[in-house]
Amino acid sequence: MAFILMIRFIISSFVLGLFLLTSSCCPEPPVDEVDYNDLFVNMADNIIVPRYAELQTELEELEESLDLYEGTDLSLLLLQNQFKVAYHTWQKVSVFEFGPAAEYSALLRANCNTFPTNNSKIEANITSTEYNLDFPSNYEAKGFPALDYLLFHTNTTDLHNELESENRLVYLRDCITDMQDRLASVVLAWDSYRATFIGAIGNDQNSSLSLFFNQYLYDYEKLKRDKFALPAGFATAFGIPLNADVTMVEAPYSHMSLDLMITNLESLEAIYLGVGEDGVDGVGIFDKLKEYNAQSTVVEGDLAEAIKTQFVICKAEISNFENDLATEIETNIDALQNASSELQKMVPMLKNDMRSYLSVTVTLTDSDGD
C-alpha cells in the first residue's frame, strides 16, 4: 500500500512540476475578447475630428495670407510660413484615408499630397488657364506639393516677379480652394460617420478596426519608403534595387522633407498611444496590446512597449540630421542607412505582430514590400 501511495505522489509531483514549468515559460494567452469601443471614441472625438478642424483652420489662414500678399518680402515670407504650418498639419491627417476621406469626392491623400509634383504640368495649366483640378490627371499638379513649387522654387525676387501674374495667383488660390472644399466635405460627413466608425465592430475587412489598421500601416509604409527609402536609394521595385533620386523627396523646394517626416512620425505615435490633440493620454492601440499581453517577435518582450520604444528611436534617428533630406542623400548617405534600418524595423512589429493580435487582414500594401 505504501508503495502505491509513493507512486501516486511521484506522478502527482511530476504533473504539478510540468504545469508550473509550462506556465512560467509561456506568455499568457491572448484574451478572448477585447472591447475597442473606448479606443474608437477617443480616436474620433479627441484625435481625428480635432485634427481635421485644425487643418481647416490652417488652410483658411493660408488663403488669408494669399489675400494679404502685396509684393513685399514680408508678405511673401508670411505666406511661405503659413504654407509650412499647413503642410505640417496635413501630416497629421494623411493616415485617416478611410470613411469620408476615402470617398471619390475627397480622396484627400491623392488630391492633397501627390509627390513629386509635376512642374511642367503646373506651368502648362497656369499658361493655358484651361484646367480642371477635379481630374485625376492633375493629382500631380496641385495640393501641397504644387504650392511647395510655386512658393519656393526660385529666389525671392523672381518669385515676386512671377506672382505679378494674375494667372499664377489664381492657380495658387485654386489649389488652396480645392483642398478646402474636399476637406470641408470630409469634416461635414464625420458628423454622421462618427456613429458608423464607433459601431462597426469586429475585425472583418469592413470593420473600423480593419479600415483603421490598414490605413495606419499604409501611412507608415509610405513614410518609410516613399518619403525616405525611395529618394535615398534604399528601396526596390519588384526586387530590383533603385538608385537614389533626390527629386523624389517630399517638399524639395521648401527643404522641409525631414521636418515633415518627424511630424508624420509624431502623429502616428500619438494615435498609437491614444494621446489627443489636447495632450490628454487616452486609449490607444498601445493599451489594447497591453490587454492582449502581446509579445514581440522582433525584439524580446512586450510588443506594446517595443513599438513605443521604436517610435522614440526612429524620431531620434531622423532628428540627428542637420540638413534637408536631399542634401543628406548627397553628402551623408551612410548615416541615412542606419535611419532607414530603424524605420524598417518597425514594419514587422506593425505588419506581423500587431496585426496578428488585432486579427485583421492586410488589404493595402506597397508595391514591393520593402
N, C-alpha and C positions, 0 to 999 in steps of 0.2 A: 504493500500500500504506500509505504514511504517512497519507494522508487517511482511509483506512478505520479505522486504529488510532485516529486522533484522534476520529472519530465515535463509536467504541465507548467511548472514555474519557469523552466528554461525556455519553453516555447513562448510563454506569455511575455517574458523579458525580451526575447528576440523581436517579437512583433512590435512591442512598445518602442524598442530602440530604433527599429526600422522606420516607424511612424515619425518619431522625433527627428531623425536624421533627414527624412524627406521634407518635413515641414520647415526645417532650418535652412535647407539648401535651395529651396524653390520659392520664388515670389508668390505672394497671394494671387489667386486667380482674379481676373477682371470681374468687377461687379456685374451682375446680370442686367441691371437697368440703371442708367444714368440719365437724369432729367436735364434737358437742355433749355427749358423754358426761361430760367433766370439768365442764362447766357444770352439768349436772343433778345430778351427785353433790354438788357444792359447794352447790347450792341446797337439796337435800333434807337433807343432813347438817348444814350449818352455818347455814342460814337458816330454812327452813320448819319443820322439826321443833323446833328450839330456840325459835322464836317462838311456836309453839303451846304448848310447855311453859311458857313464861313467862306466857302468858295464863292457862293453867290455874292457875298459882301465884297470880296476882293476883286471880283470881276466888275462889279459896279464901280468900285473905286478906280479900277483900271480905265474904264470908259470915261470917268470924270477926268482922269489925268490926261487922256487924249483930248478931251474938250478944252482943257486948260493949256494945252501946248500952244505956244506963241512964238516959236522960232528962236527961243533963247536957250542957252546952255542949261540953265537951271530948270526950265520947264521940261526939257528933254531928259535931264537926269531924274526928275521926279517921275516921269513916265516910265523910264527904264527901271527904276527901283520898284515901282508898283507892279510892273510886269514880273519882276523876280519874286515878289511876295506872292503874287497869284500863282505862279508856276510851282512854288514850294507847296502851296495849299492844294494844288492839283495832285501832288504826290500822295496825299493823304486819302484821296477818294478813288484812285485808279483801281484799287482792289475790289470795289463794290460793283463789279460788272455783272450783276445778276438782277432779276426783278426788273424794275423800271429802267435801269441803266442799260439793260440788255435789249430793250425794245428797239426795233429798227429806227424809230423816230429819234432815238437818243444815241445809242452805241457810243457812249462817252469816250471810251479808250481810243477808238479809231478816229473819232471826229476831233478830239482834243489833243491827242499826243502821238500821232503817227510820225515817227522819225526814222531816218534822217529826212528832213524836208526837201522838197524839190524846188530849188531856187529858180530854175528856168521856167517851170510852170507858174510860179508866183509872179514872175516878171511878165510872162505872157498874159496872165489874167489881168494884171494891172494895165497893161498896154491896150488890150482889146476891150476891157470893161464888160465883155460878154462871158460871164462865168456864173456858174450855179454851185454854190458851196454845199448844196444838198447831194450832189452827185458823188458817188464813191471815188470817182476818178480824181476828185480834189482832196481826198483824205491827206495826201502828202503835200498839200499846198495851203494848209490852214492850221488852225489851232495854235497851241503854244510854240511848236517848232517854227511855224511861219512867222510869228511875232518875234521870236528869237532872231531870225534872219533880218527882218525888216527894221528892227531897233538896234542891232549891234553889228551888222556885217561889215561896216566900214567906220572911218573916223567921224568925229562929231561934226566937223564942217561939212563933209559930204552927206551925212545924214540930214542935216538941216536943209541942204540944197534939194535932196530927194523929197523931203516932206513938204516942200513948196508945191509939189504936185497934188492937186485935188484928188486925182485918181488913186494915188498912194494912200492918202488919208482915208478915203472911202474904203479902200481894201482893208486897212487896219481895223476900221470900225466894223466892217462886215465880219471879219474874223472873230472879233470880240462878241458881237451880237449873236453870231452863230452858236458860240459856246454858251452864252447866257440863255438863249431860247431852249437849247437842249437840256441844260441843267434845270431850268425852271419847270420843264415837264416832268423831270425826274423827282424834284422836290414835291411838286403837287401830287404826284402818284403815290409817294410814300405815305401820304395821309391815310390812304386806304390799304396800301400794300403792307403796312406795319402789321396789321392783324394776320394777313396771309403769311408773312415771314415768321411770326411767332408761332402760328398754328400749324405750319407744315412740318409735323413731327415725323419721326422715323429716319431711315438712312437710305431710302431709295434715291434714284437719280433726280427726282423732282422735289426731294425734301430740302428744307432750308440748310440742314447740316451738310448735305452733299453739294448744293449750289455754293454755299459759303466756302467750304473746304477747297473745292476745285478752283475757285477764283483766287483764294488766298495762295494756294500753291502756284497757280499760273502767274500771279503778280510777282511772287518771289523769284520764280524761274526767269521771268522777263528781266528782273533786276540783275540777277546773277549772270545771265547770258547776254541779253541784248544791250544792257547798259554797261556791261563791264567786259565779260569774256570775249564777246564778238569783236568789238573795236580793238581790244588788246591782243588779239590773235591767239586766244586760248580756247576757242570754240571749234567745233567741227560741223560739217553738213553731210549727213548720210555717211559718217565715219571718215570723211576726208578733212584733214586739218585746214583751217582757213588762215590766211595771212592777216596780220594786223592792219587795220584801216581806221585812221583817226577821223575820217569823215562820218563814221557810223556812230560817234558818241552823241549822247543827248545834250542839247543846249550847247553846241560847239561855239557859237558866236558870243554868247554872254559868259562862256567859260564856267558854267555852273554844274557841270556833269557830276563831279564827286559830291558837291554840296546837296544836289537833288537826290543822289543815292542815299546819303545819310538821312535825309528827311523821309524817304521811302522806307528805309530800314526802321527808323524810329516809329513810323506809323504802323508798320506790321507788328513791331514789338508791342506797342500799346494795345493793339487788338488782341494779341496773344495773351497778354497779361490781364486784359479787361479794364485798362485804365481809360476813363472817359476824357473828353475834351476839357472837362472842368478839373482834371487832375485826380479825381476820386478813383481809387482802386476798387473796381467792381469785379464781376465774374467774367473770366476769360477761359480760353481753351486750357491754359495752364492749370486752372482749378479742376477742370474736368479730367485732365490726365492724372492729377493727384487722386481724384476719386477712383480712377481705374488702377491706381498703384502701378502706372505704366513704367515699363523698363526699356532702356535704350539698347539697341543692338550696335550702335555706332561707338558709343563710349560706355563704360561700365556704370551702371546705376540708374538713378531716377531720370526718366525721359523728360518730365516737365522741367526739372532743374537743368538738364543738359541743353535743351532748346533755349531756355532763358540765358544760360551762360554763353551759348554760341552767338546769340544776338549781340551781347556785350563785346565779344571777341571780334565779330565782323565790323561793328561800328568803329572799334579801336583801330582795326587794320585800315579802313578807308580814311579815318581821320588823321592817320600818320602822314599822308601826302600833303605837300605844301602847294602844289600847282594843280591846274585842271587836268583831267584825265588824258587829254590829247598830248599835253606836254610830258606827262609822266610816261606815257607809252613810248615817246620818242627818246626819253633820257633816263628812265628808271625802270625798265621792263622787268628786271629780275625781282625787284621788290613787289611789283604787281602780281607776280606769280604766286607769292605766299598769300596775298589777299584773296586771289582767285580760289586758292585751295580751301581757305576758310569759308568762303561763300559756298563752295561746292559741298563742304562737309555738312552744311545744314540740310541739303536736299534729301538725303536718305532719312534724316530724322523726321522730316515732314512727310515725304512721299511714301515711305515704307512704315516707319514706326508709328507716327501719329495717325496715319490713315488706317492702319491695322486696328488700333484701339477704337477709332471712331466707326469702323466697319462700313466705310463708304468706298465707292469705286472711283478711280481716277478717270475722268472723262475728257480732261483737257491736258494736252501735253505739248512740249516744244517740238521742233522739227527733227531733233536728233537725239534728244535725251541726255545731253551732256549734263 
